[in-house]
Amino acid sequence: MADHNEVVFETEICAHLEAAGWRHSSDDDGYDRERALYPADLFGWLQETQPAAYEKALKAAGSEEKFLDVLTAALDKPLEHGGGTLNILRSGVQYIGGGRLKMAQFRPETALNEITIAEFAAMRLRVVRQVHFSTADQRSIDLVFFLNGIPVATVELKTDFTQSLDEAINQYRKDRNPITNGRSEPLLSFGHRALVHFAVSNELAAMTTKLEGAQTHFLPFNIGDDAGAGNPPGSDGRSATAYLWERVWEKHAWLNIIGRLMIVQSKEEWDVTSGTSVRRTSMLFPRYHQWEAVTAIEAAVREEGVGQRYLIEHSAGSGKTNTIAWTAHRLARLHVDDRKVFDSVIVVVDRTVLDSQLQEAIRQIDGSGKIVATISPEDVRKAGEKSKSGLLARALKNGELIIAVTVQTFPWALDEIRRDSSLRGKKFAVIADEAHSSQSGQITSKLKAVLTAEELHEIEEGGEVDVESILASKMTERAESANITYIAFTATPKNKTLELFGRKGPDGKPVEFHLYSMKQAIEEEYILDVLKGYQTYETALKIAGNATSADDEVDESAAQKGLMRWVRLHPTNISQKVQIIVEHFHTNVAHLLEGKAKAMVVTDSRKAAVKYKKAIDAYVAKRSTEDPAYDYRTLVAFSGGVTMDDDET
């Protein structure tokens, strides 16, 4: 860019969007700030796509103004009761007299219905500059995006030659509060108007779905640079963040995000501070790597057809379960040349996760009823089948869109496809999440049959076996899988996983199809670098030993009490390690953050996590009888469940 002035930055972005099919307003004339709507686009789309129903709705309401009041009331309803922008855009609005008007038509999967194709073509995306959003004063936001007159996003821009990305974020935190002097600011109301808010500079981008003053939390929305945070430098005078308006805000991509990826999520969460369970509602906008992975997989399948293998290496903290849900839905509905690509999508993850996140996410973005069939003993009983294999066979033959199976059931699925002649001409996608492992107490003889001797030995030693091992064994057994597309999600791929699912890189070695690295996750602060404060026992003993030196001055309560304890302990069992962990936390950490500091214990398995949690609880209970300051609470977190043997509980 020749000029890094903010106005020029605005102009560059808006000019690109306008050339790509967006409508563009250089000012906010026509914007209704009290209702936070752009009525001309709303009425224009309704008149073009549903003239008869629109006229009926207007007659029932009495006037355009009163119709806007009906729409405003629907948008302002609680999200969990069908209100808010996302629900209204997907489900429409009920008007007086009992009819319903569509507020949007997202891209149809096929071109067979001329009406929906015409409605989609009529969709009005508009970018408006310098929108005076406040009902209390004349503050304005740089850019606001509208879809058929309903706001869906706001953008604050900063040029790197004047202010940083942090300035845009701070502007949202300080001057973009949904409440001003007791007055509501409709445009900024969580979920009821704008769905997402972007802070953008020439070099970096961030986004949030909820503005709450100083507590507003922005998430990085960057491509990543050299497997770390940030973006690669721009070329030919382009900003490093040009991917936003060139790719993410591209008309079809943007409509796909709103129509098929955004999710409203309500769940019970444990509040450590209050010690109570609270219900929280959040709006999920895909992070950049999630959007890119789902988009890239869909594009690759369109181009390459069925029978390929894809390795998605996404670190812990990447939001992998939602990425899997979005991928499953896109592949289940995918059509090429108006023909369905896959008969069924088989998802191999933990059942608990399937029932909650996967099914709820797909319910919201699909809206056509239950499209996820789960295979479990309870499902078998309800279906009146004699076995899981019988229910699985029925699901496969019926062409259920998404079939969720556990790691134990998965081998049956591949065997059924191979054995049943009626399934041989069908096409399947298998999406596997290696993160959900099976404990020794849950391993069936069928599952053991596909494992190597080393893996069986690992189980006997108390370890876990993962989906990668099963996929590797079954795929080796079935070298030719022209009717099956495999997509493996993993945080730390094993060599055999890379060999099976990887693609040949420049050096001839297999590499992942899509990467969100641990380095990037750490640098973007989605996960902690557990090695950052790593300290060996040898170092600890040396420190403790130095504490006895007459030449050193130490605080006896802070050092001698904790460090000398380490000298007397040998790390041979969990109870001893727990003593070190708790005493270190009590002495060096607990007093931080006004006494609200937390600590994390990272284990190598879910079973180990449970053991440590119980051991810490027991140790804290004992110490608190001696010293009330040890009244700490613990939480154990992992996806799915774990079965403990009687002698382990």
C-alpha positions as CSV (number, residue, x, y, z in Angstrom):
1,M,0.0,0.0,0.0
2,A,1.4,3.4,-1.0
3,D,-0.5,5.1,1.8
4,H,-1.0,3.5,5.2
5,N,-3.6,6.0,6.3
6,E,-6.6,4.3,7.9
7,V,-9.1,5.8,5.4
8,V,-7.1,4.4,2.6
9,F,-7.1,1.0,4.3
10,E,-10.9,1.2,4.5
11,T,-11.1,2.1,0.9
12,E,-8.9,-0.7,-0.2
13,I,-11.0,-3.3,1.6
14,C,-14.3,-1.9,0.5
15,A,-13.2,-1.6,-3.1
16,H,-12.2,-5.3,-3.1
17,L,-15.5,-6.4,-1.5
18,E,-17.5,-4.3,-3.9
19,A,-15.7,-5.8,-6.9
20,A,-16.4,-9.3,-5.5
21,G,-20.2,-8.7,-5.4
22,W,-20.8,-6.9,-2.1
23,R,-22.9,-3.7,-2.0
24,H,-21.0,-0.8,-0.6
25,S,-22.1,2.3,1.2
26,S,-19.5,5.0,1.9
27,D,-21.6,6.3,4.9
28,D,-24.4,5.1,7.1
29,D,-27.3,6.9,5.4
30,G,-30.1,4.4,5.4
31,Y,-29.0,2.8,8.6
32,D,-31.6,2.5,11.4
33,R,-29.5,2.8,14.5
34,E,-32.4,2.4,17.0
35,R,-33.2,-1.0,15.5
36,A,-29.7,-1.7,14.2
37,L,-31.0,-2.7,10.7
38,Y,-30.5,-1.6,7.1
39,P,-34.2,-1.6,6.0
40,A,-33.7,-1.0,2.3
41,D,-31.8,-4.3,1.8
42,L,-34.3,-6.2,4.0
43,F,-37.3,-5.0,2.1
44,G,-35.6,-5.4,-1.2
45,W,-34.7,-9.0,-0.6
46,L,-38.2,-9.9,0.7
47,Q,-39.9,-8.2,-2.3
48,E,-37.6,-10.0,-4.8
49,T,-37.8,-13.5,-3.3
50,Q,-41.2,-13.7,-1.5
51,P,-43.5,-10.9,-2.9
52,A,-46.8,-12.5,-2.0
53,A,-45.8,-13.5,1.6
54,Y,-44.1,-10.1,2.1
55,E,-47.3,-8.2,1.0
56,K,-49.3,-10.4,3.4
57,A,-46.9,-9.7,6.2
58,L,-47.0,-6.0,5.6
59,K,-50.8,-5.9,5.5
60,A,-50.9,-7.9,8.8
61,A,-48.4,-5.6,10.5
62,G,-50.0,-2.4,9.2
63,S,-46.9,-0.7,7.9
64,E,-43.2,-1.2,7.2
65,E,-42.3,0.4,10.5
66,K,-44.5,-2.0,12.4
67,F,-43.1,-4.9,10.4
68,L,-39.6,-3.8,11.5
69,D,-40.9,-3.8,15.1
70,V,-42.0,-7.4,14.6
71,L,-38.6,-8.4,13.3
72,T,-36.8,-6.5,16.0
73,A,-38.8,-8.3,18.7
74,A,-37.9,-11.6,17.1
75,L,-34.2,-10.7,17.0
76,D,-34.3,-9.5,20.7
77,K,-35.8,-12.8,22.0
78,P,-33.4,-14.9,24.1
79,L,-31.1,-17.1,21.9
80,E,-32.2,-20.3,23.6
81,H,-35.8,-19.5,22.7
82,G,-35.1,-19.0,18.9
83,G,-34.2,-15.3,19.0
84,G,-31.0,-13.6,17.7
85,T,-29.5,-13.0,14.3
86,L,-28.3,-16.6,13.7
87,N,-31.7,-18.2,14.4
88,I,-33.7,-15.6,12.4
89,L,-31.4,-15.9,9.4
90,R,-31.7,-19.7,9.4
91,S,-35.3,-20.2,10.5
92,G,-37.0,-17.0,9.3
93,V,-39.5,-14.8,11.2
94,Q,-43.1,-15.5,12.1
95,Y,-45.4,-12.6,11.3
96,I,-48.9,-11.7,12.4
97,G,-51.4,-14.1,10.8
98,G,-49.3,-17.2,11.2
99,G,-47.1,-17.1,8.2
100,R,-43.3,-17.2,8.1
101,L,-40.9,-15.2,6.0
102,K,-37.4,-16.5,5.1
103,M,-34.7,-14.0,6.0
104,A,-32.0,-15.7,4.0
105,Q,-31.3,-18.5,1.6
106,F,-27.9,-20.1,2.0
107,R,-26.3,-21.8,-0.9
108,P,-28.2,-25.0,-1.9
109,E,-26.3,-28.2,-2.1
110,T,-27.6,-28.8,-5.6
111,A,-28.9,-26.8,-8.5
112,L,-32.1,-28.8,-8.9
113,N,-34.4,-26.3,-7.2
114,E,-34.7,-23.2,-9.3
115,I,-36.4,-21.2,-6.6
116,T,-33.7,-21.7,-4.0
117,I,-31.0,-21.0,-6.6
118,A,-32.8,-17.7,-7.4
119,E,-33.2,-16.8,-3.7
120,F,-29.5,-17.5,-3.0
121,A,-28.5,-15.3,-6.0
122,A,-30.6,-12.5,-4.6
123,M,-28.8,-12.5,-1.2
124,R,-27.6,-8.9,-0.4
125,L,-24.3,-8.6,1.4
126,R,-23.4,-4.9,2.2
127,V,-20.4,-3.2,3.8
128,V,-21.2,0.2,5.3
129,R,-18.4,2.6,6.4
130,Q,-18.4,4.7,9.6
131,V,-21.6,3.4,11.1
132,H,-22.8,5.6,14.0
133,F,-23.9,2.7,16.2
134,S,-24.6,4.4,19.5
135,T,-28.0,5.5,20.5
136,A,-26.4,7.8,23.1
137,D,-23.8,9.7,21.2
138,Q,-22.0,10.0,17.8
139,R,-19.4,7.2,18.1
140,S,-18.9,5.2,14.9
141,I,-17.5,1.8,13.9
142,D,-15.2,1.6,10.8
143,L,-17.1,-1.1,8.9
144,V,-20.3,-3.0,9.5
145,F,-21.3,-6.0,7.4
146,F,-25.0,-6.6,6.7
147,L,-26.8,-9.7,5.3
148,N,-30.2,-8.8,3.8
149,G,-30.3,-5.8,6.1
150,I,-29.4,-7.6,9.3
151,P,-26.0,-6.8,10.7
152,V,-23.6,-9.8,11.0
153,A,-20.2,-8.3,11.8
154,T,-18.3,-5.2,12.8
155,V,-14.7,-4.3,12.0
156,E,-12.3,-1.8,13.6
157,L,-9.2,-1.1,11.4
158,K,-5.7,0.2,12.4
159,T,-2.8,0.7,10.2
160,D,0.6,-0.4,11.4
161,F,2.2,3.0,10.7
162,T,-0.2,4.7,13.1
163,Q,-1.6,2.2,15.7
164,S,-1.3,-1.5,16.5
165,L,-3.9,-4.2,16.6
166,D,-4.0,-3.8,20.4
167,E,-5.4,-0.3,19.8
168,A,-8.3,-1.7,17.9
169,I,-8.9,-4.3,20.6
170,N,-8.7,-1.7,23.4
171,Q,-11.2,0.5,21.4
172,Y,-13.7,-2.4,21.5
173,R,-13.1,-2.9,25.2
174,K,-13.3,0.7,26.2
175,D,-15.7,2.3,23.7
176,R,-17.8,-0.5,22.3
177,N,-19.8,-1.6,25.3
178,P,-23.3,-3.1,24.6
179,I,-24.6,-0.8,27.3
180,T,-23.9,3.0,27.4
181,N,-25.1,5.0,30.4
182,G,-27.8,2.4,31.0
183,R,-28.9,2.5,27.3
184,S,-28.6,-0.6,25.2
185,E,-26.6,-0.5,22.0
186,P,-28.5,-2.9,19.7
187,L,-25.8,-3.4,17.1
188,L,-23.4,-4.7,19.8
189,S,-25.9,-6.8,21.8
190,F,-24.5,-10.4,22.1
191,G,-26.0,-12.6,19.5
192,H,-29.0,-10.3,18.8
193,R,-27.4,-8.3,16.0
194,A,-23.7,-8.4,15.0
195,L,-22.4,-12.0,15.4
196,V,-18.7,-11.3,15.4
197,H,-16.4,-8.4,15.8
198,F,-13.0,-8.1,14.1
199,A,-10.0,-6.1,15.1
200,V,-7.7,-5.8,12.0
201,S,-4.3,-4.2,11.3
202,N,-2.1,-4.6,8.2
203,E,-0.3,-7.4,9.9
204,L,-2.6,-9.1,12.4
205,A,-6.3,-9.9,13.0
206,A,-8.3,-11.0,16.0
207,M,-12.0,-11.6,16.6
208,T,-14.6,-12.0,19.4
209,T,-18.3,-12.9,19.4
210,K,-19.1,-11.2,22.7
211,L,-18.3,-7.6,23.8
212,E,-18.3,-7.2,27.6
213,G,-16.2,-4.1,28.3
214,A,-12.8,-4.6,29.8
215,Q,-13.5,-8.4,30.1
216,T,-13.8,-8.8,26.3
217,H,-11.6,-11.6,25.1
218,F,-10.3,-11.5,21.6
219,L,-9.0,-14.6,19.8
220,P,-6.2,-14.5,17.2
221,F,-7.5,-15.0,13.7
222,N,-4.3,-15.4,11.7
223,I,-2.9,-17.9,9.2
224,G,0.2,-18.7,11.2
225,D,3.8,-18.0,10.2
226,D,6.5,-20.6,10.1
227,A,4.3,-23.0,12.2
228,G,3.9,-20.2,14.8
229,A,1.6,-17.3,15.5
230,G,1.1,-14.3,13.2
231,N,0.9,-14.1,9.4
232,P,3.5,-14.4,6.6
233,P,4.6,-10.9,5.4
234,G,2.5,-9.5,2.6
235,S,3.8,-9.3,-0.9
236,D,3.5,-6.8,-3.8
237,G,2.4,-4.1,-1.4
238,R,-0.5,-6.2,0.0
239,S,-1.3,-6.3,3.7
240,A,-0.4,-9.5,5.5
241,T,-4.1,-9.7,6.5
242,A,-5.4,-9.5,2.9
243,Y,-6.5,-13.1,3.3
244,L,-9.5,-11.7,5.3
245,W,-11.1,-9.8,2.5
246,E,-9.8,-11.9,-0.3
247,R,-10.7,-15.3,1.2
248,V,-12.7,-15.3,4.5
249,W,-15.0,-12.4,3.5
250,E,-15.4,-13.6,-0.1
251,K,-19.1,-13.7,-0.7
252,H,-19.6,-17.5,-0.9
253,A,-17.1,-18.2,1.9
254,W,-18.7,-15.6,4.2
255,L,-22.2,-16.9,3.6
256,N,-21.0,-20.5,4.2
257,I,-19.5,-19.5,7.6
258,I,-22.8,-17.8,8.7
259,G,-25.1,-20.5,7.3
260,R,-23.2,-23.7,8.1
261,L,-20.4,-23.1,10.7
262,M,-21.5,-20.7,13.4
263,I,-23.0,-22.2,16.5
264,V,-24.8,-21.0,19.6
265,Q,-23.6,-23.1,22.5
266,S,-25.2,-23.3,26.0
267,K,-23.7,-25.5,28.6
268,E,-23.2,-26.0,32.3
269,E,-19.8,-25.0,33.5
270,W,-18.2,-25.3,36.9
271,D,-17.1,-22.0,38.4
272,V,-14.0,-22.7,40.5
273,T,-14.2,-19.3,42.3
274,S,-17.8,-19.7,43.5
275,G,-17.8,-23.5,43.7
276,T,-21.1,-23.7,41.8
277,S,-22.4,-24.8,38.4
278,V,-23.4,-21.9,36.1
279,R,-25.0,-22.0,32.6
280,R,-23.2,-20.0,30.0
281,T,-24.2,-19.3,26.4
282,S,-21.5,-18.6,23.8
283,M,-21.4,-18.0,20.1
284,L,-18.8,-20.1,18.2
285,F,-17.2,-18.5,15.1
286,P,-14.7,-20.8,13.6
287,R,-11.1,-20.0,14.2
288,Y,-9.0,-19.5,11.1
289,H,-7.4,-22.9,11.1
290,Q,-10.8,-24.6,11.6
291,W,-12.4,-22.7,8.7
292,E,-9.4,-23.4,6.5
293,A,-9.2,-27.1,7.3
294,V,-12.9,-27.7,6.7
295,T,-12.8,-25.6,3.5
296,A,-9.6,-27.4,2.2
297,I,-11.0,-30.9,2.9
298,E,-14.2,-30.1,1.0
299,A,-12.3,-28.6,-1.9
300,A,-9.9,-31.5,-2.1
301,V,-12.7,-34.1,-2.1
302,R,-14.5,-32.2,-4.8
303,E,-11.4,-32.3,-7.0
304,E,-9.9,-35.7,-6.1
305,G,-13.0,-37.8,-5.6
306,V,-13.5,-40.6,-3.1
307,G,-10.7,-43.0,-2.0
308,Q,-8.1,-40.5,-0.8
309,R,-6.5,-40.1,2.7
310,Y,-6.1,-36.9,4.6
311,L,-4.1,-36.2,7.8
312,I,-5.2,-33.2,9.8
313,E,-2.6,-32.4,12.5
314,H,-4.3,-30.1,14.9
315,S,-2.7,-29.4,18.3
316,A,-4.5,-29.7,21.6
317,G,-6.4,-26.5,22.1
318,S,-7.4,-26.4,18.5
319,G,-11.2,-27.0,19.0
320,K,-10.8,-30.4,17.2
321,T,-14.3,-31.7,18.1
322,N,-16.1,-28.8,16.4
323,T,-13.8,-29.1,13.4
324,I,-14.8,-32.8,13.2
325,A,-18.5,-31.9,13.5
326,W,-18.2,-29.3,10.7
327,T,-16.2,-31.6,8.5
328,A,-18.7,-34.5,9.0
329,H,-21.7,-32.3,8.1
330,R,-20.0,-30.8,5.0
331,L,-19.1,-34.3,3.7
332,A,-22.5,-35.8,4.5
333,R,-24.2,-33.1,2.5
334,L,-21.6,-32.7,-0.2
335,H,-22.7,-32.9,-3.8
336,V,-20.7,-32.7,-7.0
337,D,-22.5,-32.1,-10.3
338,D,-25.8,-32.5,-8.3
339,R,-24.8,-36.0,-7.2
340,K,-24.2,-37.0,-3.6
341,V,-20.6,-37.8,-3.0
342,F,-20.8,-40.0,0.1
343,D,-23.6,-42.4,1.1
344,S,-22.6,-42.1,4.8
345,V,-20.0,-40.5,6.9
346,I,-18.6,-42.7,9.7
347,V,-17.2,-40.7,12.7
348,V,-15.0,-42.6,15.1
349,V,-14.8,-40.6,18.4
350,D,-15.9,-40.9,22.0
351,R,-19.7,-41.4,22.4
352,T,-20.1,-38.8,25.1
353,V,-18.6,-36.1,22.9
354,L,-20.8,-37.3,20.0
355,D,-24.0,-36.9,22.0
356,S,-23.2,-33.4,23.2
357,Q,-21.1,-31.3,20.9
358,L,-21.3,-33.2,17.5
359,Q,-25.1,-33.7,17.4
360,E,-25.9,-30.3,18.8
361,A,-23.6,-28.5,16.4
362,I,-25.0,-30.4,13.4
363,R,-28.6,-29.9,14.6
364,Q,-28.1,-26.1,14.5
365,I,-26.4,-25.9,11.1
366,D,-28.6,-28.5,9.4
367,G,-32.1,-27.9,10.8
368,S,-33.6,-31.0,9.1
369,G,-33.9,-33.3,12.1
370,K,-31.7,-36.0,13.4
371,I,-29.0,-36.9,10.9
372,V,-26.6,-38.5,13.3
373,A,-27.1,-42.2,14.1
374,T,-25.2,-43.5,17.1
375,I,-24.3,-47.1,17.7
376,S,-24.3,-48.1,21.4
377,P,-25.9,-50.7,23.6
378,E,-28.8,-48.2,24.4
379,D,-29.3,-47.5,20.7
380,V,-29.4,-51.3,20.1
381,R,-32.1,-51.8,22.7
382,K,-34.2,-48.9,21.4
383,A,-33.9,-50.2,17.8
384,G,-34.9,-53.7,18.8
385,E,-31.7,-55.2,17.3
386,K,-29.8,-58.1,18.9
387,S,-26.3,-56.6,18.5
388,K,-24.4,-53.5,17.6
389,S,-23.3,-55.1,14.4
390,G,-27.0,-55.5,13.4
391,L,-27.8,-51.9,14.1
392,L,-24.6,-50.8,12.3
393,A,-25.5,-52.9,9.3
394,R,-29.0,-51.3,9.2
395,A,-27.5,-47.8,9.4
396,L,-25.1,-48.5,6.6
397,K,-27.7,-50.0,4.3
398,N,-30.2,-47.2,5.1
399,G,-27.6,-44.6,4.1
400,E,-27.7,-42.7,7.4
401,L,-25.9,-39.4,6.7
402,I,-23.6,-39.6,9.7
403,I,-23.0,-42.7,11.7
404,A,-21.2,-42.3,15.0
405,V,-19.3,-45.3,16.3
406,T,-16.9,-45.8,19.2
407,V,-13.4,-47.1,18.7
408,Q,-14.6,-50.6,19.7
409,T,-17.3,-50.6,17.1
410,F,-15.3,-49.2,14.3
411,P,-13.7,-52.6,13.1
412,W,-17.3,-54.0,12.7
413,A,-18.1,-51.1,10.4
414,L,-15.2,-51.8,8.0
415,D,-15.9,-55.5,8.1
416,E,-19.6,-54.9,7.3
417,I,-18.7,-52.8,4.3
418,R,-16.3,-55.5,3.1
419,R,-18.7,-58.4,3.8
420,D,-22.1,-57.1,2.6
421,S,-22.4,-57.1,-1.2
422,S,-25.1,-54.5,-1.0
423,L,-22.6,-52.0,0.4
424,R,-19.8,-52.6,-2.0
425,G,-21.0,-50.0,-4.5
426,K,-21.6,-47.3,-1.8
427,K,-19.1,-44.6,-0.8
428,F,-18.1,-43.7,2.7
429,A,-16.0,-41.1,4.5
430,V,-14.3,-42.2,7.7
431,I,-13.4,-39.4,10.1
432,A,-11.3,-40.6,13.1
433,D,-10.1,-38.7,16.1
434,E,-7.1,-40.4,17.7
435,A,-7.5,-38.3,20.9
436,H,-10.2,-40.7,22.1
437,S,-8.4,-43.8,23.3
438,S,-9.7,-47.0,24.8
439,Q,-8.7,-48.2,28.3
440,S,-7.7,-51.8,29.0
441,G,-10.9,-52.4,30.9
442,Q,-12.9,-51.6,27.8
443,I,-10.9,-53.5,25.2
444,T,-13.0,-56.3,23.5
445,S,-11.6,-59.4,21.9
446,K,-12.7,-58.0,18.5
447,L,-10.6,-54.9,19.1
448,K,-7.6,-56.9,20.4
449,A,-7.6,-58.8,17.2
450,V,-6.5,-55.8,15.2
451,L,-3.7,-54.7,17.5
452,T,0.0,-55.5,17.3
453,A,1.8,-57.4,20.0
454,E,3.5,-54.2,21.2
455,E,0.1,-52.4,21.5
456,L,-1.3,-55.3,23.5
457,H,1.7,-55.3,25.8
458,E,1.2,-51.5,26.3
459,I,-2.4,-52.2,27.3
460,E,-1.4,-54.9,29.8
461,E,1.1,-52.4,31.3
462,G,-1.8,-50.0,31.9
463,G,-1.5,-47.9,28.8
464,E,-4.1,-46.9,26.2
465,V,-4.7,-47.8,22.6
466,D,-5.8,-45.2,20.1
467,V,-7.8,-44.9,16.9
468,E,-4.6,-44.5,14.9
469,S,-3.6,-48.1,15.8
470,I,-6.9,-49.5,14.8
471,L,-7.1,-47.6,11.5
472,A,-3.5,-48.6,10.7
473,S,-4.3,-52.3,11.3
474,K,-7.5,-52.3,9.4
475,M,-6.2,-50.3,6.5
476,T,-3.2,-52.5,6.1
477,E,-5.6,-55.4,6.0
478,R,-7.6,-53.5,3.3
479,A,-5.0,-52.0,1.1
480,E,-7.5,-51.0,-1.6
481,S,-10.2,-48.7,-0.3
482,A,-11.4,-46.9,-3.5
483,N,-14.9,-46.4,-2.0
484,I,-13.6,-45.0,1.4
485,T,-12.1,-41.6,2.1
486,Y,-10.1,-41.6,5.3
487,I,-9.6,-38.4,7.3
488,A,-7.5,-38.7,10.5
489,F,-7.4,-36.0,13.1
490,T,-4.4,-36.1,15.4
491,A,-2.3,-33.8,17.6
492,T,0.8,-35.9,17.5
493,P,0.9,-38.2,14.5
494,K,2.9,-41.4,14.9
495,N,5.2,-42.5,12.1
496,K,2.7,-45.2,10.9
497,T,0.0,-42.5,10.8
498,L,2.1,-40.3,8.6
499,E,2.9,-43.2,6.3
500,L,-0.8,-44.1,6.0
501,F,-2.4,-40.7,5.8
502,G,0.4,-38.3,4.9
503,R,1.1,-36.8,1.5
504,K,4.5,-36.7,-0.1
505,G,6.2,-33.4,0.8
506,P,9.0,-31.6,-1.2
507,D,11.6,-33.9,0.3
508,G,9.7,-37.0,-0.5
509,K,8.7,-37.7,3.1
510,P,5.0,-37.9,4.1
511,V,3.5,-34.7,5.6
512,E,0.1,-33.7,6.9
513,F,-2.7,-32.3,4.7
514,H,-3.4,-29.4,7.1
515,L,-1.4,-28.2,10.1
516,Y,-2.2,-26.2,13.3
517,S,0.9,-26.8,15.3
518,M,1.5,-27.0,19.0
519,K,3.9,-24.1,18.5
520,Q,1.2,-21.9,17.1
521,A,-1.3,-23.0,19.8
522,I,1.1,-22.1,22.5
523,E,2.1,-18.8,21.0
524,E,-1.6,-17.9,20.5
525,E,-2.2,-18.9,24.1
526,Y,-4.7,-21.6,23.5
527,I,-2.6,-24.0,25.5
528,L,0.2,-23.6,28.1
529,D,3.8,-24.5,27.4
530,V,4.2,-27.1,30.1
531,L,8.0,-27.1,29.6
532,K,8.3,-23.4,30.1
533,G,8.6,-23.8,33.9
534,Y,10.1,-27.3,33.7
535,Q,12.4,-28.2,36.5
536,T,14.2,-31.5,37.1
537,Y,14.4,-33.2,40.4
538,E,18.2,-32.9,40.2
539,T,17.9,-29.1,39.9
540,A,15.3,-29.0,42.7
541,L,17.7,-30.9,45.0
542,K,20.5,-28.6,44.2
543,I,18.4,-25.6,45.0
544,A,17.3,-27.3,48.2
545,G,20.9,-28.1,49.1
546,N,22.0,-24.5,48.5
547,A,19.3,-23.4,50.9
548,T,21.3,-24.9,53.8
549,S,24.4,-22.8,52.9
550,A,25.3,-20.3,55.6
551,D,26.3,-17.8,52.9
552,D,22.8,-17.6,51.4
553,E,19.9,-15.7,52.7
554,V,16.5,-17.4,52.3
555,D,13.1,-17.0,53.7
556,E,12.6,-20.1,55.8
557,S,8.8,-20.3,55.4
558,A,9.0,-19.8,51.6
559,A,12.1,-21.9,50.8
560,Q,13.2,-24.2,53.6
561,K,9.7,-25.5,54.3
562,G,9.1,-26.4,50.6
563,L,12.5,-27.2,49.1
564,M,13.9,-29.2,52.0
565,R,10.8,-31.4,51.7
566,W,11.9,-32.3,48.2
567,V,15.2,-33.7,49.5
568,R,13.4,-36.2,51.7
569,L,11.2,-37.4,48.8
570,H,12.0,-39.9,46.1
571,P,9.7,-39.9,43.0
572,T,8.6,-43.5,43.1
573,N,4.9,-43.2,43.4
574,I,2.0,-40.7,42.8
575,S,1.5,-39.9,46.5
576,Q,5.1,-38.6,46.8
577,K,4.8,-36.6,43.6
578,V,1.5,-35.2,44.7
579,Q,3.1,-34.0,47.9
580,I,5.7,-32.2,45.9
581,I,3.1,-30.7,43.6
582,V,0.8,-29.5,46.4
583,E,3.6,-28.1,48.6
584,H,5.2,-26.3,45.6
585,F,1.8,-24.8,44.7
586,H,1.0,-23.8,48.3
587,T,4.4,-22.1,48.8
588,N,5.1,-20.5,45.5
589,V,1.9,-20.1,43.5
590,A,-1.3,-20.0,45.6
591,H,-0.8,-16.4,46.9
592,L,-0.6,-15.0,43.3
593,L,-3.5,-13.2,41.6
594,E,-4.9,-12.1,44.9
595,G,-5.1,-15.6,46.1
596,K,-7.0,-16.9,43.0
597,A,-4.0,-18.5,41.2
598,K,-4.5,-21.9,39.6
599,A,-2.1,-24.7,38.6
600,M,-2.4,-27.5,36.0
601,V,-1.1,-31.1,36.3
602,V,-0.6,-32.7,32.9
603,T,-0.7,-36.5,32.8
604,D,-0.1,-39.0,30.0
605,S,-3.6,-40.6,30.2
606,R,-7.1,-40.1,31.4
607,K,-6.6,-42.9,34.0
608,A,-3.5,-41.2,35.4
609,A,-5.5,-37.9,35.5
610,V,-8.1,-39.6,37.7
611,K,-5.5,-41.1,40.0
612,Y,-3.7,-37.8,40.5
613,K,-7.0,-36.0,41.2
614,K,-7.9,-38.5,43.9
615,A,-4.4,-38.4,45.4
616,I,-4.3,-34.6,45.5
617,D,-7.8,-34.5,47.1
618,A,-6.7,-37.0,49.7
619,Y,-3.5,-35.1,50.4
620,V,-5.2,-31.7,50.6
621,A,-7.9,-33.1,52.9
622,K,-5.2,-34.4,55.3
623,R,-3.2,-31.1,55.2
624,S,-6.3,-28.9,55.6
625,T,-6.9,-30.5,59.0
626,E,-3.5,-29.2,60.1
627,D,-3.6,-25.9,58.2
628,P,-6.9,-24.4,56.9
629,A,-4.9,-22.6,54.2
630,Y,-4.7,-25.9,52.3
631,D,-8.4,-25.8,51.5
632,Y,-7.9,-26.2,47.8
633,R,-10.4,-27.6,45.2
634,T,-9.4,-29.7,42.2
635,L,-11.0,-30.4,38.8
636,V,-10.1,-33.2,36.4
637,A,-10.8,-32.6,32.7
638,F,-10.8,-34.9,29.7
639,S,-13.2,-35.9,27.0
640,G,-15.1,-39.1,27.2
641,G,-15.0,-41.4,30.2
642,V,-12.6,-43.8,31.9
643,T,-13.1,-47.2,33.5
644,M,-11.0,-47.9,36.6
645,D,-10.3,-51.4,37.9
646,D,-11.5,-52.1,41.5
647,D,-8.0,-51.9,42.9
648,E,-7.5,-48.5,41.2
649,T,-10.4,-46.6,42.6
